[in-house]
Amino acid sequence: MIFDTHTHYSDQRFDNDRNSLLMSMEENGIGNIVEVGAGIKSTKEAVKLSEEYSFIYAAVGIHPYETADIKEEDMEWLKSLALKEKVVAIGEIGLDYHYDKPSRQIQQKWFIRQLEIAKETELPVIIHSRDAAEDTLNIMKTFYQANVQETYGVVHCFSYSPEIAKIYINMGFYLGIGGVVTFKNSKKLINVVSQMPLDRLVLETDAPYLTPEPDRNKRNSSLNLKYVVEKIAKIKGMTQQEVINITEKNARELYRL
Ligand code: NI
């Protein structure tokens, strides 16, 4: 079944129909979901959702946008959550220079601190990196020396070149592929998907964001991953079932399930 490796169902856009939507996943071919924290509040809610639904797992972390007021005691709190049985990753963490807020220095400080927590708790990481290719890679290289034997995490919503994709894959990372691959202007990502082996790719929605074509302007949910599967199958010249099976296996390896 389809494994959605990255969602935000705690978002208020799901307040009216969250339970009925989540309860409809199985009959629509969606097996497991990882609900990802992006700050203090959404991390709490991710853990709660993982406790309420058997097929949902949680990731705990502070998104770069949310790092302005973070303190060391928040890190201790994250670490304590990381010990919970259904918490499978630290994330999403990283760098986002799109608006340069908070400052790059603050973002880097908490990115590095959360990478340390992942190391201490032996959990994989979910990396968010936008307009920050070089700094992200430099920080990652100091943490993850080339060792392809082990799984270290996923670069979520991968948006860089095939060359950078290759570096991450060689470091043992997976690439998260979602709705963007269906967009008309997604040539760069299509090149990444066509050149990288399917056994290093995982499916993700980032719901409620990044809705694939043909529903691009609507709220996203895991139900739309069928469009992403369709597009990847076309690029790779494989059947949709092969894409579903291989990416599901990858997701289980990534999150060690
Ligand atoms: Ni996200």
Residues whose N, C-alpha, C, O or C-beta is under 5 A from the ligand:
A	BS01	NI	D206
